[in-house]
Amino acid sequence: MIIPRSLIFNRTYATAANRPSRLGKTIGLDHFLQRAKALALWRSIVRGCRRIDDPRKREETLGYAREEFKRNKTVEDISQIRYLISTGKTQWDTWERYIDGL
């Protein structure tokens, strides 16, 4: 009995292309890099808010930043994300100068 070669070497892999991903929607490299920049900005804001002596002002500043991040969480356009990060950095730099002056 002769077994066709295609049956012997026909393998199926766990990462078959026809299966849907269990992880959901994946992001591209550019989105990944912008996400890292947004996280770095957030961490910078949190660290900077620790320098504010007045607890009410600290919470107000952190709350404002938190709401801005939440409000723009669903933005998917990469140019809009870049713009938001850029303006966020500019705003934070201005706030940092004010905080350092306190």
C-alpha positions as CSV (number, residue, x, y, z in Angstrom):
1,M,0.0,0.0,0.0
2,I,1.4,3.4,-1.0
3,I,0.4,6.4,1.1
4,P,0.4,9.7,-0.7
5,R,3.2,12.0,0.4
6,S,0.8,14.9,1.0
7,L,-1.0,12.9,3.7
8,I,2.3,12.1,5.5
9,F,3.6,15.6,5.7
10,N,0.3,17.4,6.2
11,R,0.7,19.2,9.5
12,T,-1.7,21.4,11.3
13,Y,-0.4,24.1,13.7
14,A,-1.9,25.6,16.7
15,T,-1.5,29.1,15.1
16,A,-3.6,28.3,12.1
17,A,-4.4,31.4,10.1
18,N,-8.1,30.5,9.7
19,R,-8.8,30.6,13.5
20,P,-9.9,33.9,15.0
21,S,-7.7,35.4,17.7
22,R,-8.6,34.8,21.3
23,L,-7.0,38.1,22.2
24,G,-9.4,40.3,20.2
25,K,-8.3,43.2,18.1
26,T,-4.5,43.7,18.0
27,I,-2.8,47.0,17.5
28,G,-0.1,48.0,15.1
29,L,3.4,49.1,15.8
30,D,2.7,52.8,15.5
31,H,-0.3,52.5,18.0
32,F,1.9,50.5,20.3
33,L,4.6,53.2,20.3
34,Q,2.0,56.0,20.8
35,R,0.5,54.0,23.7
36,A,3.9,53.8,25.3
37,K,4.3,57.6,25.0
38,A,0.8,58.2,26.5
39,L,1.7,55.9,29.4
40,A,5.0,57.8,29.9
41,L,3.1,61.1,30.0
42,W,0.6,59.7,32.5
43,R,3.4,58.5,34.8
44,S,5.1,61.8,34.5
45,I,1.9,63.6,35.5
46,V,1.4,61.2,38.5
47,R,5.0,61.8,39.7
48,G,4.7,65.5,39.3
49,C,1.4,65.7,41.2
50,R,3.2,64.2,44.2
51,R,5.2,67.4,44.4
52,I,2.0,69.5,45.0
53,D,1.8,70.2,48.7
54,D,-1.9,71.1,48.9
55,P,-3.9,67.9,48.8
56,R,-7.0,69.6,47.3
57,K,-4.9,71.0,44.4
58,R,-3.1,67.7,44.0
59,E,-6.4,65.8,43.6
60,E,-7.9,68.4,41.4
61,T,-4.9,68.3,39.0
62,L,-4.7,64.5,39.0
63,G,-8.5,64.3,38.5
64,Y,-8.4,66.6,35.6
65,A,-5.6,64.6,33.9
66,R,-7.5,61.4,34.7
67,E,-10.7,62.7,33.1
68,E,-8.8,63.8,30.0
69,F,-7.2,60.4,29.5
70,K,-10.6,58.7,30.0
71,R,-12.3,61.0,27.6
72,N,-9.8,60.3,24.9
73,K,-9.4,56.6,25.6
74,T,-11.4,55.6,22.5
75,V,-9.5,57.7,20.0
76,E,-8.1,55.4,17.3
77,D,-6.9,57.9,14.6
78,I,-3.1,57.9,14.9
79,S,-2.7,61.5,13.9
80,Q,-5.3,62.5,16.6
81,I,-3.4,60.4,19.2
82,R,-0.1,62.2,18.3
83,Y,-1.8,65.5,18.6
84,L,-3.3,64.7,22.0
85,I,0.0,63.5,23.3
86,S,1.8,66.6,22.0
87,T,-0.8,69.0,23.6
88,G,-0.8,67.0,26.8
89,K,3.0,67.3,27.1
90,T,2.8,71.0,26.4
91,Q,0.0,71.4,29.0
92,W,1.9,69.4,31.5
93,D,5.2,71.3,31.0
94,T,3.2,74.5,31.7
95,W,1.7,73.0,34.9
96,E,5.1,71.8,36.0
97,R,6.6,75.3,35.8
98,Y,3.6,76.5,37.9
99,I,4.1,73.6,40.4
100,D,7.8,74.3,40.7
101,G,7.0,78.0,41.4
102,L,4.8,77.1,44.4
